[in-house]
Amino acid sequence: MRYFKTLQFSREHRKNPTLAEKTFWEKVRGRKFYGLKFNRQFIIEYKEILGNKLFYIADFHNFENKVIVELDGEIHKKQVEYDRERQANLESVGFRVIRFTNDEVLGDWEDVSKRLMAFIDGSDLG
């Protein structure tokens, strides 16, 4: 995606988050999660081809630890290969990606927070 189209798309998603995104954001915003800063709907350049830069939008991003948190709803069951390629591209530019389902975020925040912290600390590689 081109940058300005990507920017517009990320702004729309910030204005209209899913319930899981809204819940996750409330738990981590303002350094509420172990003092770590998170951004939402964060644009990441992952490749340039013939002068055209390509971008992804991460659901949530922690700069200090180069961690991306992706929340997966029903659509992700149909796009497994795309998600796999996307994750590989993000990892190729130095990010670590952890995924949670919407149901996990909405139904068991305690487990999500433990797994996320273990992932950030490096004691759980995903």
N, C-alpha and C positions, 0 to 999 in steps of 0.2 A: 504494500500500500504506500502511496505517496504520503509525505509528511503531513501536509495540511488536511488531507482527507482523514488520516489517522488521528490527528489532533481533534478534529471535529467529532470523530467516532468516540474517542476516549472521553471527551467532554459530555457527550450524550449519555454514555454509560455511567459517568459519575452522577449525573442528574437523575438517572433512572436505574438504580442498582437492583439486583435481585434481592430477595429477602436474606439469602445466605451472605451475599456481599455486604449488605447493610449491617447484619449482625456481626460479621467478622470485623468490619470497619469500626464499629462501636467498641469492640474489645481491644483493638490495637491502636486506635487513633490517639494522638496527643501523648505518645510514649507510654501508654497504659500497660503495654506488654513488656515487662522487664526493662523498661526505659529505652526500648528500641524504637527508632523512627521508621514508620511505614508510609509509603505512598500508595495511592490506589489508581488504577487505570493508567499505569506508567508506561510511557512510550520508550521502546528499546530498539535501537538500530542493530540489526544482526548481519547485514550483508550489503554489499554494493556491487551491482552488475552494470557494466558499461555506463558508469556515472549515475545510475539510478539506485538510490538508497532504499532498502527494504526494512520495514519496521513490524514489530509485534507490539501488542498492548498486553502488559502483565496485569492480572487482576490486582495483585499487591506486590510491593517491592520493598526490600530492606537493603539500602545502599551499603551500610557498614559491613554486612556479611555477604553481599552479592547473592541474596536469596530472593527467589520469586515464589510466591504462593499463588497457586491456581485453584479456583473452586469450580468443580465440575458438576453440572446439572445433567439432565436427561440427554441433551444433544451430544454430549461427549461419548455416549455409548455408540453413536453412529459415526464418530470421526476419530476413532482410535489411531489410525495410521497418521492422520494429520497431526494429532496431538503428540505422537511419538517423534515425528519429524521436527515439529516446532520445538519440543523440548531439547532435541539434539542440537538444533541451531542455537538455542539460547545457551546451552552448556558449552558450545564451541566458542562463544565469546565471553566465557568466564563465569556464568551464573550457575547457581544450583537451584533446581526446581523441585518443589514439593507440592503434591496435589491432595486435595481433600474433596470429598463429595459434599454437595449442599446439605444432604441429610446428616452427615457427620458434624458439620458446623452448627446446624440448627438443633441437633439432638444430643450432642455429647461434647460440649466445648471443653470440658476438663481433659478428655482424651486428646482432642485436637491441640490444645495448648501444650500438653506434655510432649506430644510427638513433634510439634513445631520447635519447641525449645531444644529437644534432643537433636533435631536436624540442624538447627543453627549452631549448636555447640559442637557438632561433628560426631556426636556419639551414636547417631542414627543416620546412615547415608541414604535414606529415602525409602 
